[in-house]
Amino acid sequence: MSETPRWTRPRLPLAALILVTASCDVSTTLPPANVPVAQQRITLYALTGTPVSTPSGYNMLQLGEVRTNVSNNFDFVMDIGIDSTFGVGNKGDTVIVLLPRGAVGFVEDGGLQWTLAEFDSIAVAPVTGYEQVKPTRIRQGDVVLAASRRQTCDDASSHPRYAKMNIQAVDLVTRSVVILVVIDPNCGYRSFKAGIPVL
């Protein structure tokens, strides 16, 4: 049974988003991108209360779900619990969260950013504003931006990879979420437009 959104958040108009992203320039030293922007639909199962054979994490570098009992090669994980477990929500709430690496005992590298912007209107990822330590609460319909662990690019500079995500379904029975991910697989590039990015 899927969770039904309890309320609808107002979204930012495209013009407002352009003002935000225009202030963050991409380094002109990056080598030309050569991989198209990717889109995939993933299913993550809660880190707790689910079989160890189910994936709870997502690897933004290899573009795949991760079983955390096998590998810690992930950029964030999903979990479900009561509000006091994560420090978000109202007393007694059952909350669904995405947890960056820094929230589960690893080095603070990469992060998550909940946004009011409409999913389809986000053409470029922001450079700053990513939460590296605290959980990000999600509900069905929410939009979240993600930055991966930093990688050494071909020009020896260090940058993350960026993604925008739409929470498409939440199932409290199976303790799972379905997420649409649009990700720029080119090191340091931030575009979410289809094709090979120039930004």
N, C-alpha and C positions, 0 to 999 in steps of 0.2 A: 504494500500500500504506500503510495507516494505522499509526501508531505505537501499540503496545499499552502501556497504563500498566504500569510495572514494579512499582509498589507502591501501596497504598491509604493515604492519609493519614487519620488520625482527624479527625472534624469536630466543631466545637463545638455543643453543644446549643442550642436556641432560647433557653432561659432565660439562658444566658451572653451571647448576642448582645444580648438585650434590655437587660441590665445595661450593656453597652458603649454602645449607641445612646441609651439613656435619659439619659446624662450629657451629651449634645450637643443643646442646644435649638436649634430653628430660630428665626430672627429673626421676631418677631411683626409687624414693620413691612412685611414683604413683601406686595405686592398679591395678591389672590386668584388662585390658579392657574386656568387656563382650557383647558389641553391635557391629554388623557389620557396616562398613562404608556404608553410605546411599547415594543414588543418586535419585534426583527428578528434574522434570521440572516445573518451576513456572512461573506465569504470573503476572507482577506488572503493575499497572496503575499509571499515574502521580499523584503526590500529589495535583496538581492544575489542574483545567480545566476538571475534570472527575467526574462522579457521586460519591457521598459519599459511595455508596454501593459496590464500587470496591476496592480491596486491593492495597495499595501502599507500605506497609512495609513487611519485612520478619523477622520471629522469628527463629533464629538459634538454640534455645534451644528446641523449640517445633516442629521445622521443618515444618513451615507453613506460608502462607501469612497472613497478618494482615490488617484489616480495621482500619485506623488511627482515624476514628471518633468514634470508639468503644473502642479501647485500644491503649496504648503507649508501649505495650509489644513487641517491635521490636528491631532489631539490626541495620537496615538501611532502608531507604526509597528511592524510585525513583521519580524523577521529570523531567519535560521538560520545558524549557524556553529560553529566549534570553540570550546571553552571559553575559550581564551586571547584570543579576539576580544572577548569581552564581560566577562571576569573573573568568570564564574560557572560552576559545575559542576566535575567532576573532570577531571584531565588526560586529554586525548584524547577527551573527550565531544563529541558533536554536540548543541548546545543550541538550543532555540527560545526567543526572548525577545520581549517587548513593550518598546518603548523610548519613554519620554515625550519631549516636545519638548526638554527640557533635556539629554537624552542624545545628541541629534543636531545640536547646535549652535545651537539656538534659545533664547530666553529661558525660564527655568525657570517655567513657568506650567501648572498642572494636574499630574496625576501618577497613579501606579498603586499598588495595594495588594493583594498576595497575601493570601488569607485561608483559614483552616481551616474557616470556617463553611459549612454546607450552603447551596447556592445558593437553594433554595426557602425557607429559613428567614430569609433576609435581607430584612427589610421596610423598613429605613431605612438610608441610607448614613451612615457616620461622617463627621465634618467634618475630622478630622485623620488623620495617619498615611500620607499619600500620598508615594511616592518620586518626586522630581522630576528626578533626574539619572541614577541607576543603572538598568540593565536589570532587568526582572522576568522570571525564567525561568518558562516554562509547560510543562505536559504535558497530554495528553488527560485530561479530567476535572477539571482545576483550576478554581478560582473566583478571579476577580480583580475588584476594585473600581476604578473610574476616576473622576477628577475632570477636567473639561474646563478649558480656558482660562477665566479669569474674564471675566464679561460684566457690562455695566451694565444692571441691571434697570429696570423701569418706574418704580420709586420712587427711582432714582438710586443705589441701593446696588450693590455689586459682589460677585458670587457666581459660582461655577462651576455647571455642570450635572453630575449624578451618574449613574453607571451601574454595574450589576453584570453580570459576564460569565462565562459557562461555556464552557470550551474543549471543544468537542464532537468535534473530529476533527483529527488532525495527519497530513499526508501528506508524507513526506520525498522522495518521487519528484517530485511537482509543486511541492514546497517551499511548501506552503500550509497554512493552518489555517481551520477553520470555528468561528465563535464565535457563541453565542447572547447577544444583548445586550438587557437590559431597562434602559431609561433614562427618567429623569424630565426631559421637555423644558422644564419650567417653571424659570425662572431662580431659583436659590437653594433650590428645593424638593428633598427628598431621599427621597421615598417611592417604593417599588417595587410598591406594591399597585395592582391594576388600577383604572382609572378616573381621575378628576381628583383629584389629591392635595390633602390638607389640611395636610400636614406637609412 
